């Protein structure tokens, strides 16, 4: 439980700041999704929504980690809201 909470706090710390001044750097989409999953896991479990991150292929993009993480969190939150009341989640 302590490790899980620590991961959530680290993810929140990373995603909560602005990041406008951060340099562009190579980023793993899988790593960003894992960070978002740490933050959103409770909601997903509460509604029995499956959050699957493909393991076969990772994509690396050039960007600012904070800003792309915020975009991913927003997209995942919107997706959750769209499927949470459906029969198949």
N, CA, C and O atoms as a GROMACS GRO file, in nm:
protein
  356
    1UNK      N    1   0.083  -0.119   0.000
    1UNK     CA    2   0.000   0.000   0.000
    1UNK      C    3   0.087   0.126   0.000
    1UNK      O    4   0.059   0.222  -0.071
    2UNK      N    5   0.192   0.123   0.080
    2UNK     CA    6   0.282   0.239   0.087
    2UNK      C    7   0.348   0.264  -0.048
    2UNK      O    8   0.359   0.379  -0.091
    3UNK      N    9   0.392   0.158  -0.115
    3UNK     CA   10   0.454   0.174  -0.247
    3UNK      C   11   0.355   0.231  -0.347
    3UNK      O   12   0.390   0.317  -0.427
    4UNK      N   13   0.232   0.182  -0.342
    4UNK     CA   14   0.129   0.231  -0.436
    4UNK      C   15   0.101   0.378  -0.412
    4UNK      O   16   0.089   0.455  -0.507
    5UNK      N   17   0.090   0.418  -0.286
    5UNK     CA   18   0.066   0.559  -0.253
    5UNK      C   19   0.184   0.645  -0.297
    5UNK      O   20   0.165   0.755  -0.349
    6UNK      N   21   0.306   0.596  -0.276
    6UNK     CA   22   0.424   0.671  -0.317
    6UNK      C   23   0.426   0.691  -0.468
    6UNK      O   24   0.463   0.799  -0.515
    7UNK      N   25   0.387   0.588  -0.546
    7UNK     CA   26   0.382   0.603  -0.691
    7UNK      C   27   0.278   0.706  -0.732
    7UNK      O   28   0.301   0.786  -0.824
    8UNK      N   29   0.164   0.705  -0.665
    8UNK     CA   30   0.059   0.803  -0.696
    8UNK      C   31   0.108   0.944  -0.666
    8UNK      O   32   0.087   1.035  -0.746
    9UNK      N   33   0.172   0.963  -0.552
    9UNK     CA   34   0.222   1.095  -0.514
    9UNK      C   35   0.327   1.142  -0.615
    9UNK      O   36   0.325   1.259  -0.656
   10UNK      N   37   0.417   1.053  -0.655
   10UNK     CA   38   0.518   1.091  -0.756
   10UNK      C   39   0.452   1.132  -0.886
   10UNK      O   40   0.491   1.232  -0.948
   11UNK      N   41   0.352   1.055  -0.930
   11UNK     CA   42   0.282   1.088  -1.054
   11UNK      C   43   0.210   1.222  -1.043
   11UNK      O   44   0.215   1.304  -1.135
   12UNK      N   45   0.143   1.244  -0.931
   12UNK     CA   46   0.073   1.371  -0.912
   12UNK      C   47   0.170   1.488  -0.909
   12UNK      O   48   0.143   1.594  -0.966
   13UNK      N   49   0.283   1.469  -0.844
   13UNK     CA   50   0.384   1.574  -0.838
   13UNK      C   51   0.435   1.609  -0.978
   13UNK      O   52   0.452   1.726  -1.012
   14UNK      N   53   0.458   1.507  -1.057
   14UNK     CA   54   0.507   1.528  -1.193
   14UNK      C   55   0.404   1.599  -1.279
   14UNK      O   56   0.438   1.691  -1.353
   15UNK      N   57   0.278   1.557  -1.269
   15UNK     CA   58   0.175   1.610  -1.358
   15UNK      C   59   0.112   1.741  -1.310
   15UNK      O   60   0.040   1.805  -1.386
   16UNK      N   61   0.138   1.781  -1.187
   16UNK     CA   62   0.068   1.898  -1.133
   16UNK      C   63   0.139   2.030  -1.162
   16UNK      O   64   0.078   2.135  -1.146
   17UNK      N   65   0.261   2.026  -1.203
   17UNK     CA   66   0.330   2.153  -1.231
   17UNK      C   67   0.312   2.192  -1.377
   17UNK      O   68   0.265   2.111  -1.457
   18UNK      N   69   0.347   2.314  -1.412
   18UNK     CA   70   0.323   2.367  -1.546
   18UNK      C   71   0.402   2.299  -1.655
   18UNK      O   72   0.343   2.245  -1.749
   19UNK      N   73   0.533   2.299  -1.645
   19UNK     CA   74   0.617   2.233  -1.743
   19UNK      C   75   0.644   2.311  -1.870
   19UNK      O   76   0.708   2.259  -1.962
   20UNK      N   77   0.596   2.435  -1.879
   20UNK     CA   78   0.614   2.513  -2.002
   20UNK      C   79   0.761   2.539  -2.033
   20UNK      O   80   0.798   2.555  -2.150
   21UNK      N   81   0.844   2.545  -1.930
   21UNK     CA   82   0.985   2.576  -1.950
   21UNK      C   83   1.071   2.450  -1.964
   21UNK      O   84   1.191   2.460  -1.991
   22UNK      N   85   1.012   2.333  -1.947
   22UNK     CA   86   1.087   2.209  -1.959
   22UNK      C   87   1.135   2.191  -2.103
   22UNK      O   88   1.064   2.227  -2.197
   23UNK      N   89   1.253   2.135  -2.120
   23UNK     CA   90   1.300   2.107  -2.257
   23UNK      C   91   1.225   1.987  -2.315
   23UNK      O   92   1.174   1.902  -2.242
   24UNK      N   93   1.220   1.982  -2.446
   24UNK     CA   94   1.165   1.865  -2.512
   24UNK      C   95   1.264   1.750  -2.495
   24UNK      O   96   1.385   1.769  -2.504
   25UNK      N   97   1.210   1.630  -2.469
   25UNK     CA   98   1.295   1.514  -2.453
   25UNK      C   99   1.219   1.391  -2.502
   25UNK      O  100   1.097   1.393  -2.511
   26UNK      N  101   1.292   1.283  -2.534
   26UNK     CA  102   1.224   1.160  -2.577
   26UNK      C  103   1.145   1.101  -2.460
   26UNK      O  104   1.195   1.092  -2.348
   27UNK      N  105   1.021   1.062  -2.486
   27UNK     CA  106   0.932   1.009  -2.382
   27UNK      C  107   0.865   0.881  -2.429
   27UNK      O  108   0.828   0.868  -2.546
   28UNK      N  109   0.852   0.788  -2.339
   28UNK     CA  110   0.783   0.662  -2.365
   28UNK      C  111   0.634   0.681  -2.339
   28UNK      O  112   0.594   0.722  -2.230
   29UNK      N  113   0.553   0.650  -2.438
   29UNK     CA  114   0.408   0.659  -2.420
   29UNK      C  115   0.363   0.560  -2.312
   29UNK      O  116   0.275   0.590  -2.233
   30UNK      N  117   0.425   0.441  -2.310
   30UNK     CA  118   0.390   0.342  -2.208
   30UNK      C  119   0.414   0.397  -2.068
   30UNK      O  120   0.330   0.379  -1.979
   31UNK      N  121   0.528   0.464  -2.045
   31UNK     CA  122   0.557   0.521  -1.914
   31UNK      C  123   0.455   0.627  -1.875
   31UNK      O  124   0.414   0.634  -1.759
   32UNK      N  125   0.414   0.709  -1.970
   32UNK     CA  126   0.311   0.809  -1.942
   32UNK      C  127   0.180   0.742  -1.903
   32UNK      O  128   0.112   0.786  -1.810
   33UNK      N  129   0.144   0.637  -1.975
   33UNK     CA  130   0.020   0.566  -1.944
   33UNK      C  131   0.025   0.499  -1.807
   33UNK      O  132  -0.075   0.496  -1.736
   34UNK      N  133   0.140   0.445  -1.769
   34UNK     CA  134   0.155   0.384  -1.638
   34UNK      C  135   0.137   0.489  -1.529
   34UNK      O  136   0.074   0.462  -1.427
   35UNK      N  137   0.191   0.609  -1.549
   35UNK     CA  138   0.173   0.718  -1.452
   35UNK      C  139   0.026   0.754  -1.438
   35UNK      O  140  -0.023   0.774  -1.327
   36UNK      N  141  -0.043   0.763  -1.549
   36UNK     CA  142  -0.185   0.795  -1.547
   36UNK      C  143  -0.262   0.682  -1.481
   36UNK      O  144  -0.356   0.707  -1.405
   37UNK      N  145  -0.225   0.559  -1.509
   37UNK     CA  146  -0.293   0.445  -1.447
   37UNK      C  147  -0.279   0.450  -1.295
   37UNK      O  148  -0.374   0.420  -1.223
   38UNK      N  149  -0.161   0.487  -1.246
   38UNK     CA  150  -0.142   0.498  -1.102
   38UNK      C  151  -0.241   0.595  -1.040
   38UNK      O  152  -0.294   0.570  -0.932
   39UNK      N  153  -0.265   0.705  -1.107
   39UNK     CA  154  -0.355   0.808  -1.055
   39UNK      C  155  -0.501   0.764  -1.067
   39UNK      O  156  -0.581   0.792  -0.978
   40UNK      N  157  -0.535   0.696  -1.174
   40UNK     CA  158  -0.675   0.664  -1.205
   40UNK      C  159  -0.719   0.526  -1.161
   40UNK      O  160  -0.837   0.493  -1.174
   41UNK      N  161  -0.629   0.445  -1.111
   41UNK     CA  162  -0.660   0.304  -1.084
   41UNK      C  163  -0.781   0.283  -0.994
   41UNK      O  164  -0.861   0.193  -1.018
   42UNK      N  165  -0.796   0.364  -0.891
   42UNK     CA  166  -0.908   0.346  -0.798
   42UNK      C  167  -1.042   0.360  -0.870
   42UNK      O  168  -1.132   0.278  -0.851
   43UNK      N  169  -1.056   0.465  -0.952
   43UNK     CA  170  -1.181   0.484  -1.027
   43UNK      C  171  -1.208   0.366  -1.119
   43UNK      O  172  -1.321   0.319  -1.128
   44UNK      N  173  -1.105   0.320  -1.187
   44UNK     CA  174  -1.123   0.209  -1.279
   44UNK      C  175  -1.169   0.084  -1.205
   44UNK      O  176  -1.261   0.016  -1.250
   45UNK      N  177  -1.106   0.053  -1.094
   45UNK     CA  178  -1.145  -0.065  -1.015
   45UNK      C  179  -1.286  -0.050  -0.959
   45UNK      O  180  -1.363  -0.147  -0.957
   46UNK      N  181  -1.320   0.070  -0.914
   46UNK     CA  182  -1.452   0.092  -0.854
   46UNK      C  183  -1.566   0.062  -0.951
   46UNK      O  184  -1.672   0.016  -0.910
   47UNK      N  185  -1.543   0.089  -1.078
   47UNK     CA  186  -1.646   0.067  -1.179
   47UNK      C  187  -1.619  -0.055  -1.265
   47UNK      O  188  -1.686  -0.078  -1.366
   48UNK      N  189  -1.519  -0.134  -1.227
   48UNK     CA  190  -1.480  -0.254  -1.302
   48UNK      C  191  -1.450  -0.221  -1.448
   48UNK      O  192  -1.488  -0.295  -1.539
   49UNK      N  193  -1.380  -0.111  -1.468
   49UNK     CA  194  -1.336  -0.070  -1.601
   49UNK      C  195  -1.195  -0.124  -1.621
   49UNK      O  196  -1.108  -0.106  -1.536
   50UNK      N  197  -1.173  -0.190  -1.734
   50UNK     CA  198  -1.041  -0.244  -1.764
   50UNK      C  199  -0.956  -0.137  -1.830
   50UNK      O  200  -0.998  -0.074  -1.927
   51UNK      N  201  -0.836  -0.118  -1.778
   51UNK     CA  202  -0.740  -0.024  -1.834
   51UNK      C  203  -0.622  -0.107  -1.881
   51UNK      O  204  -0.541  -0.152  -1.800
   52UNK      N  205  -0.611  -0.127  -2.011
   52UNK     CA  206  -0.508  -0.213  -2.067
   52UNK      C  207  -0.403  -0.131  -2.139
   52UNK      O  208  -0.434  -0.047  -2.223
   53UNK      N  209  -0.278  -0.157  -2.106
   53UNK     CA  210  -0.165  -0.091  -2.172
   53UNK      C  211  -0.096  -0.198  -2.256
   53UNK      O  212  -0.043  -0.295  -2.200
   54UNK      N  213  -0.095  -0.183  -2.388
   54UNK     CA  214  -0.031  -0.284  -2.472
   54UNK      C  215   0.116  -0.302  -2.436
   54UNK      O  216   0.188  -0.204  -2.414
   55UNK      N  217   0.159  -0.426  -2.429
   55UNK     CA  218   0.297  -0.455  -2.392
   55UNK      C  219   0.386  -0.483  -2.512
   55UNK      O  220   0.508  -0.480  -2.499
   56UNK      N  221   0.328  -0.509  -2.626
   56UNK     CA  222   0.407  -0.551  -2.740
   56UNK      C  223   0.497  -0.442  -2.796
   56UNK      O  224   0.614  -0.468  -2.827
   57UNK      N  225   0.446  -0.322  -2.810
   57UNK     CA  226   0.526  -0.217  -2.874
   57UNK      C  227   0.508  -0.086  -2.799
   57UNK      O  228   0.396  -0.046  -2.767
   58UNK      N  229   0.619  -0.021  -2.772
   58UNK     CA  230   0.614   0.110  -2.708
   58UNK      C  231   0.643   0.214  -2.815
   58UNK      O  232   0.709   0.186  -2.915
   59UNK      N  233   0.593   0.332  -2.795
   59UNK     CA  234   0.617   0.443  -2.886
   59UNK      C  235   0.692   0.550  -2.809
   59UNK      O  236   0.657   0.583  -2.696
   60UNK      N  237   0.796   0.603  -2.871
   60UNK     CA  238   0.871   0.712  -2.812
   60UNK      C  239   0.840   0.839  -2.891
   60UNK      O  240   0.844   0.839  -3.014
   61UNK      N  241   0.809   0.945  -2.818
   61UNK     CA  242   0.779   1.074  -2.881
   61UNK      C  243   0.869   1.180  -2.820
   61UNK      O  244   0.928   1.160  -2.714
   62UNK      N  245   0.880   1.291  -2.887
   62UNK     CA  246   0.957   1.404  -2.838
   62UNK      C  247   0.859   1.506  -2.781
   62UNK      O  248   0.769   1.551  -2.852
   63UNK      N  249   0.876   1.543  -2.655
   63UNK     CA  250   0.783   1.638  -2.595
   63UNK      C  251   0.821   1.671  -2.453
   63UNK      O  252   0.928   1.633  -2.404
   64UNK      N  253   0.732   1.741  -2.387
   64UNK     CA  254   0.750   1.776  -2.246
   64UNK      C  255   0.668   1.678  -2.162
   64UNK      O  256   0.547   1.666  -2.180
   65UNK      N  257   0.735   1.608  -2.071
   65UNK     CA  258   0.671   1.502  -1.994
   65UNK      C  259   0.548   1.552  -1.920
   65UNK      O  260   0.443   1.486  -1.923
   66UNK      N  261   0.559   1.665  -1.856
   66UNK     CA  262   0.447   1.717  -1.776
   66UNK      C  263   0.326   1.744  -1.865
   66UNK      O  264   0.214   1.704  -1.834
   67UNK      N  265   0.349   1.812  -1.975
   67UNK     CA  266   0.237   1.849  -2.061
   67UNK      C  267   0.174   1.728  -2.128
   67UNK      O  268   0.051   1.719  -2.135
   68UNK      N  269   0.255   1.635  -2.176
   68UNK     CA  270   0.199   1.515  -2.238
   68UNK      C  271   0.130   1.427  -2.134
   68UNK      O  272   0.029   1.363  -2.165
   69UNK      N  273   0.183   1.422  -2.014
   69UNK     CA  274   0.117   1.348  -1.907
   69UNK      C  275  -0.019   1.407  -1.874
   69UNK      O  276  -0.114   1.333  -1.849
   70UNK      N  277  -0.029   1.539  -1.874
   70UNK     CA  278  -0.157   1.605  -1.848
   70UNK      C  279  -0.257   1.574  -1.959
   70UNK      O  280  -0.376   1.552  -1.932
   71UNK      N  281  -0.210   1.573  -2.082
   71UNK     CA  282  -0.298   1.539  -2.195
   71UNK      C  283  -0.347   1.396  -2.182
   71UNK      O  284  -0.466   1.368  -2.200
   72UNK      N  285  -0.255   1.303  -2.152
   72UNK     CA  286  -0.293   1.163  -2.135
   72UNK      C  287  -0.394   1.146  -2.022
   72UNK      O  288  -0.492   1.073  -2.036
   73UNK      N  289  -0.371   1.214  -1.910
   73UNK     CA  290  -0.463   1.205  -1.796
   73UNK      C  291  -0.601   1.254  -1.836
   73UNK      O  292  -0.702   1.194  -1.799
   74UNK      N  293  -0.607   1.363  -1.909
   74UNK     CA  294  -0.734   1.418  -1.954
   74UNK      C  295  -0.805   1.321  -2.049
   74UNK      O  296  -0.925   1.297  -2.036
   75UNK      N  297  -0.732   1.264  -2.145
   75UNK     CA  298  -0.791   1.169  -2.239
   75UNK      C  299  -0.842   1.044  -2.169
   75UNK      O  300  -0.951   0.995  -2.198
   76UNK      N  301  -0.762   0.992  -2.075
   76UNK     CA  302  -0.802   0.872  -2.002
   76UNK      C  303  -0.924   0.902  -1.914
   76UNK      O  304  -1.015   0.820  -1.903
   77UNK      N  305  -0.925   1.018  -1.850
   77UNK     CA  306  -1.041   1.057  -1.766
   77UNK      C  307  -1.167   1.069  -1.851
   77UNK      O  308  -1.274   1.023  -1.810
   78UNK      N  309  -1.155   1.130  -1.968
   78UNK     CA  310  -1.271   1.142  -2.058
   78UNK      C  311  -1.317   1.005  -2.105
   78UNK      O  312  -1.437   0.979  -2.114
   79UNK      N  313  -1.222   0.918  -2.136
   79UNK     CA  314  -1.256   0.782  -2.179
   79UNK      C  315  -1.328   0.706  -2.067
   79UNK      O  316  -1.426   0.636  -2.092
   80UNK      N  317  -1.278   0.720  -1.945
   80UNK     CA  318  -1.342   0.656  -1.830
   80UNK      C  319  -1.485   0.704  -1.816
   80UNK      O  320  -1.576   0.623  -1.799
   81UNK      N  321  -1.505   0.835  -1.823
   81UNK     CA  322  -1.640   0.890  -1.810
   81UNK      C  323  -1.733   0.837  -1.920
   81UNK      O  324  -1.852   0.818  -1.897
   82UNK      N  325  -1.677   0.813  -2.038
   82UNK     CA  326  -1.759   0.766  -2.150
   82UNK      C  327  -1.801   0.620  -2.137
   82UNK      O  328  -1.905   0.581  -2.190
   83UNK      N  329  -1.720   0.538  -2.066
   83UNK     CA  330  -1.752   0.394  -2.062
   83UNK      C  331  -1.798   0.343  -1.925
   83UNK      O  332  -1.845   0.229  -1.916
   84UNK      N  333  -1.785   0.421  -1.822
   84UNK     CA  334  -1.810   0.370  -1.686
   84UNK      C  335  -1.951   0.316  -1.667
   84UNK      O  336  -1.971   0.227  -1.584
   85UNK      N  337  -2.048   0.365  -1.740
   85UNK     CA  338  -2.186   0.319  -1.723
   85UNK      C  339  -2.230   0.220  -1.830
   85UNK      O  340  -2.346   0.178  -1.831
   86UNK      N  341  -2.140   0.182  -1.918
   86UNK     CA  342  -2.172   0.085  -2.022
   86UNK      C  343  -2.168  -0.057  -1.965
   86UNK      O  344  -2.106  -0.082  -1.862
   87UNK      N  345  -2.234  -0.149  -2.034
   87UNK     CA  346  -2.233  -0.288  -1.988
   87UNK      C  347  -2.094  -0.349  -2.003
   87UNK      O  348  -2.045  -0.415  -1.912
   88UNK      N  349  -2.031  -0.327  -2.118
   88UNK     CA  350  -1.896  -0.379  -2.142
   88UNK      C  351  -1.796  -0.265  -2.128
   88UNK      O  352  -1.799  -0.169  -2.204
   89UNK      N  353  -1.707  -0.277  -2.027
   89UNK     CA  354  -1.613  -0.170  -1.999
   89UNK      C  355  -1.471  -0.218  -2.021
   89UNK      O  356  -1.377  -0.142  -2.003
   0.00000   0.00000   0.00000
